[in-house]
Amino acid sequence: MTSANPLTGASSPSAGTDPTASPSSAGSNGLSNPNTFITLLTAQLQAQDPLDPMSPSEMVDQLTQINSLQQLMQIQGDLQSILALSTSASQTATSQAAQNSVSQANSSTSNSLGINQ
């Protein structure tokens, strides 16, 4: 019997699978989707043994870990955006400083040669 992976839609054998074992299998942006939480929760509830259900404290712990991971992924994305903007601003400032240096060098060379601009 096969079942569809709730994160990727790919089918895989259902025996011995743990839908919460590897959240990284969803790819780098899998947990950034707000619907992923509901999908994971639904898959976990469907896959658990009805005669030995997960304790509420274990479920809360896992939900907290998923939420923390989502927040860390958001922070990482924000920091990458800030780094990109900082790098761009630095390159612009360096370019402008170089242009000013060349302009001043040309001006001083022209003045020393007695050329009026």
Stockholm file with secondary structure:
# STOCKHOLM 1.0

chainA/1-117         MTSANPLTGASSPSAGTDPTASPSSAGSNGLSNPNTFITLLTAQLQAQDPLDPMSPSEMVDQLTQINSLQQLMQIQGDLQSILALSTSASQTATSQAAQNSVSQANSSTSNSLGINQ
#=GR chainA/1-117 SS CEEECTTTCCEEECTTCCTTSCGGGGCTTGGGSTHHHHHHHHHHHHHSCTTSCCCHHHHHHHHHHHHHHHHHHHHHHHHHHHHHHHHHHHHHHHHHHHHHHHHHHHHHHHHHHTCCC
#=GC SS_cons         CEEECTTTCCEEECTTCCTTSCGGGGCTTGGGSTHHHHHHHHHHHHHSCTTSCCCHHHHHHHHHHHHHHHHHHHHHHHHHHHHHHHHHHHHHHHHHHHHHHHHHHHHHHHHHHTCCC
//
